[in-house]
Amino acid sequence: MSSTDKPRIVYMGTPEFAVPPLEALINAGYDIPAVITVADKPAGRGRKLRESAVKECAVKNGLEVLQPTNLKDEGFVNELRSLHADLFIVVAFRMLPEVVWAMPPMGTFNLHGSLLPKYRGAAPIHWAIINGDKKSGLTTFLLDKKIDTGGTLLQVEHPIAQGMTTGQLHDELMALGPDLVLRTVKGLASGSLSPVAQDDQLATHAPKLNKENSRIDFSKAPHALVQQILGLNPFPGAYYGDFKFMKAQLSERQNASNSPELVVSDKKLYLDYELGSVEITEIKPNGKKNMDAKSFINGLKVAVLPL
């Protein structure tokens, strides 16, 4: 090991969520010989190559950046080995092959957006909101052969306020990441932190979001429908017909309808369906930007719009 209190760290991550912990490690003076992130991808109308948020941070701080397309590639694995890192840290990156995560002597730990073993999988923050949970949090854990099953190191709990969207919870959890990562590094380096096996019987799954599970589910009661809408905001958006429903809340007005329809009543917008009604406060028509209910109502020519 480079030093008992300052291990040499390779950092792996991609989106904005992974930037604050990297900045915290840099500011704390850790030796980071390389940062691993995804390859630049074409984005926007001009299809210009866009760098990941983690790459932008690494470049700004003068760190070496590696962008392998194949994590099992022999050249990449040898290059990684030549860095002689003591510890790998993964935050919102991708599944690592064993040849990579088993390489450093102190192991590889991941920062995950749930209180493991709850919400193993790709979308833990989304599913906490969709399921109407009252609390969420972050977990650091050591990687092993299966996804999100390794021994947990540290956790921090965080309350979920009523009406909170996935985007809001994401940002609040993101602010907690740096401290948890730094405390995990210090605990592993000092030997005061040991992994605790997860109870697989308590595990729940947070599957990737797709077209099927992002469609408005009208078999849900109004309170659960509100949570689905909030849980899919800002991305990918809960959709049905020509609309994405971005924000909703419960309403005393309950006007069940045999088939889903948008209804304007008392200058408010409601989604009525077989099990009742929810008030829609933000909506995105296909091909248009998000708009609040008032703006949407102003553009309507009818009081009832079948979906």
C-alpha positions in Angstrom: 0.0 0.0 0.0 1.2 3.5 -0.8 0.4 4.8 2.7 -1.6 3.5 5.7 -3.8 6.5 5.7 -3.6 7.6 2.0 -4.2 4.7 -0.3 -3.6 5.2 -4.1 -7.1 5.3 -5.7 -8.4 4.6 -9.2 -11.9 6.2 -9.5 -14.6 4.9 -11.9 -17.8 6.8 -12.7 -19.8 8.6 -15.4 -22.7 11.0 -14.5 -23.1 14.1 -12.4 -23.9 11.9 -9.4 -20.3 10.6 -9.4 -18.6 14.0 -9.6 -18.9 15.3 -5.9 -17.2 12.2 -4.4 -14.3 12.5 -6.9 -13.9 16.2 -6.1 -13.9 15.3 -2.4 -11.1 12.8 -2.9 -9.1 15.3 -4.9 -9.6 18.0 -2.3 -8.6 15.6 0.5 -5.2 15.1 -1.3 -5.6 11.4 -2.3 -3.3 10.1 -5.1 -5.5 9.3 -8.1 -3.4 8.0 -10.9 -6.4 7.6 -13.2 -10.1 8.1 -13.6 -12.1 5.5 -15.7 -15.2 6.6 -17.5 -17.3 5.9 -20.6 -16.2 6.8 -24.1 -17.4 10.2 -25.4 -20.8 9.9 -27.1 -22.5 11.8 -29.8 -25.3 14.0 -28.4 -27.7 16.7 -29.5 -28.7 17.8 -32.9 -25.2 18.3 -34.1 -24.2 14.8 -32.8 -21.0 16.4 -31.3 -19.1 14.1 -29.0 -20.0 14.8 -25.4 -17.7 14.0 -22.5 -19.1 12.5 -19.3 -19.5 14.7 -16.2 -16.7 12.6 -14.6 -14.3 13.1 -17.5 -14.9 16.9 -17.4 -14.1 17.0 -13.7 -11.0 14.8 -14.1 -9.6 16.8 -17.0 -10.3 20.1 -15.1 -8.2 18.7 -12.3 -5.4 17.4 -14.5 -6.1 13.7 -13.9 -5.3 10.9 -16.4 -8.5 9.6 -18.0 -9.0 6.1 -19.4 -12.1 5.4 -21.5 -12.1 1.7 -22.4 -14.9 0.3 -24.5 -14.2 -3.3 -23.3 -13.3 -3.7 -19.6 -11.9 -7.2 -20.2 -9.5 -6.0 -22.9 -6.0 -7.2 -22.1 -4.4 -3.9 -22.9 -6.7 -2.0 -20.6 -6.3 -4.6 -17.8 -2.5 -4.4 -18.0 -2.6 -0.6 -18.0 -4.8 -0.7 -14.9 -2.5 -3.1 -13.2 0.5 -0.9 -14.0 -1.1 1.9 -12.0 -0.4 -0.1 -8.7 -3.6 1.3 -7.1 -4.5 0.1 -3.6 -8.2 0.7 -4.0 -10.8 1.2 -6.7 -13.9 3.2 -6.1 -17.0 2.9 -8.4 -19.8 5.5 -8.5 -22.5 5.1 -11.1 -20.3 3.4 -13.7 -21.1 -0.1 -15.1 -20.7 -3.7 -14.1 -17.0 -4.6 -13.7 -15.5 -8.0 -14.6 -13.8 -9.9 -11.8 -10.4 -9.4 -13.3 -10.9 -5.7 -12.6 -12.7 -5.5 -9.3 -10.5 -8.2 -7.7 -7.3 -6.4 -8.7 -6.5 -3.9 -5.9 -5.3 -5.2 -2.5 -7.9 -3.2 -0.6 -10.7 -4.3 -3.0 -13.2 -2.2 -4.9 -16.1 -0.5 -3.3 -19.2 1.0 -4.8 -21.5 3.9 -3.8 -25.1 2.8 -4.3 -28.2 4.9 -4.1 -30.2 2.9 -1.6 -30.1 1.2 1.8 -28.9 -2.2 0.6 -30.1 -4.9 0.4 -33.1 -2.9 -0.6 -33.2 -1.9 -4.2 -30.4 -3.8 -5.8 -30.2 -2.9 -9.5 -30.1 -0.1 -12.0 -32.7 2.4 -10.7 -32.8 2.5 -6.9 -33.7 6.1 -6.5 -36.6 5.9 -9.0 -38.1 2.8 -7.3 -38.0 4.3 -3.8 -40.2 7.2 -5.0 -42.4 5.0 -7.2 -43.1 2.7 -4.2 -43.9 5.6 -1.9 -41.0 4.9 0.6 -40.6 7.3 3.5 -36.8 7.0 3.6 -33.9 6.3 1.3 -30.1 6.6 1.6 -26.7 5.6 0.4 -24.6 2.5 0.9 -21.0 1.7 0.3 -20.2 -1.9 -0.3 -17.4 -4.2 -1.6 -18.0 -5.6 -5.1 -18.3 -9.3 -5.6 -19.5 -11.7 -8.3 -23.2 -10.7 -8.3 -24.7 -7.2 -8.7 -25.1 -5.2 -5.5 -24.7 -8.2 -3.2 -21.3 -7.5 -1.6 -20.6 -6.9 2.0 -21.8 -3.4 3.1 -19.4 -0.9 4.6 -21.2 2.2 5.6 -24.8 3.6 5.2 -26.5 6.9 5.6 -30.3 7.3 5.8 -32.2 10.2 4.3 -35.9 11.0 4.6 -38.1 11.3 1.5 -40.5 14.3 1.7 -44.0 14.0 0.5 -44.3 15.1 -3.1 -40.6 14.6 -3.8 -39.6 13.6 -7.3 -36.8 11.3 -8.3 -34.8 14.3 -9.5 -35.1 16.0 -6.1 -34.1 12.8 -4.2 -31.2 12.2 -6.5 -29.8 15.7 -5.8 -30.2 15.4 -2.1 -28.5 12.0 -2.0 -25.8 13.3 -4.3 -24.9 15.8 -1.7 -24.4 13.0 0.9 -22.0 11.0 -1.3 -18.7 12.7 -0.7 -18.8 12.3 3.1 -19.7 8.7 2.9 -17.0 7.9 0.3 -14.3 9.7 2.4 -15.4 8.0 5.6 -15.3 4.6 3.8 -11.8 5.2 2.4 -10.6 6.2 5.9 -12.2 3.2 7.5 -10.7 0.7 5.0 -7.3 2.3 5.2 -7.2 2.3 9.0 -8.6 -1.3 9.2 -11.5 -0.1 11.4 -14.1 -1.0 8.7 -15.1 -4.5 7.8 -17.8 -5.6 5.3 -21.1 -6.9 6.8 -22.8 -9.6 4.8 -26.2 -8.6 3.3 -29.3 -10.5 4.2 -30.5 -11.8 0.8 -33.9 -12.5 2.2 -34.5 -8.8 2.7 -33.3 -7.9 -0.9 -35.6 -6.1 -3.3 -35.0 -5.3 -6.9 -34.8 -2.0 -8.7 -35.0 -3.0 -12.4 -33.9 -0.7 -15.2 -36.7 1.6 -16.5 -38.1 0.8 -19.9 -41.1 1.5 -22.1 -43.2 -1.0 -20.3 -42.7 0.1 -16.7 -42.7 3.8 -17.6 -46.3 3.7 -19.0 -49.0 5.0 -16.7 -50.4 2.1 -14.8 -54.1 2.6 -14.4 -54.5 -0.4 -12.2 -52.9 1.7 -9.4 -55.0 3.6 -6.9 -54.7 7.4 -7.1 -52.0 7.7 -4.4 -49.9 5.1 -6.1 -50.4 6.7 -9.5 -49.1 10.0 -8.1 -46.0 8.2 -6.8 -45.4 6.6 -10.3 -45.6 10.0 -11.9 -43.2 11.6 -9.3 -40.9 8.6 -9.5 -40.4 8.9 -13.3 -39.6 12.6 -13.1 -37.4 14.0 -14.6 -36.6 10.9 -16.6 -37.9 8.9 -18.4 -41.4 10.5 -17.7 -44.6 8.6 -17.0 -46.3 8.4 -20.4 -49.7 7.6 -21.8 -51.1 8.5 -25.3 -49.5 11.8 -26.5 -48.4 13.0 -23.1 -45.8 12.5 -20.4 -47.2 13.3 -16.9 -44.4 15.0 -14.9 -46.0 16.1 -11.7 -49.2 15.1 -9.9 -50.8 15.3 -6.5 -53.8 13.8 -4.7 -57.1 15.6 -4.9 -60.3 15.6 -2.9 -62.1 15.7 -6.2 -62.6 12.1 -7.3 -64.4 11.6 -10.5 -63.9 8.1 -11.9 -64.1 7.7 -15.6 -64.5 4.4 -17.6 -61.6 5.4 -19.8 -58.7 7.8 -19.0 -59.3 11.4 -19.8 -57.9 14.9 -19.0 -60.5 17.1 -17.5 -60.4 20.8 -16.7 -62.4 21.7 -13.6 -62.1 25.0 -11.5 -59.0 26.0 -13.5 -57.2 22.8 -12.5 -56.2 19.8 -14.6 -57.2 16.3 -13.6 -56.5 12.9 -14.9 -59.7 10.9 -14.4 -59.7 7.1 -14.8 -61.5 4.0 -13.6 -60.2 4.1 -10.0 -60.5 7.9 -9.4 -58.7 11.1 -10.2 -55.3 12.8 -9.6 -54.5 16.4 -10.2 -51.8 17.0 -12.8 -49.6 20.0 -12.1 -47.0 19.5 -14.8 -47.4 17.9 -18.2 -45.3 17.4 -21.4 -47.2 17.0 -24.7 -45.2 15.0 -27.3 -42.7 17.2 -29.1 -43.2 20.1 -26.7 -41.5 21.2 -23.5 -42.7 20.6 -19.9 -45.4 23.0 -18.9 -47.4 23.7 -15.8 -51.1 22.9 -15.7 -52.1 26.5 -16.1 -50.1 26.9 -19.4 -51.5 23.7 -20.7 -55.1 24.6 -19.9 -54.7 28.0 -21.6 -53.9 26.1 -24.9 -56.8 23.7 -24.6 -60.0 24.2 -26.7 -62.0 21.6 -24.8 -62.7 20.9 -21.1 -62.5 17.1 -21.5 -59.7 15.4 -23.6 -60.0 11.6 -24.0 -56.6 9.9 -23.9 
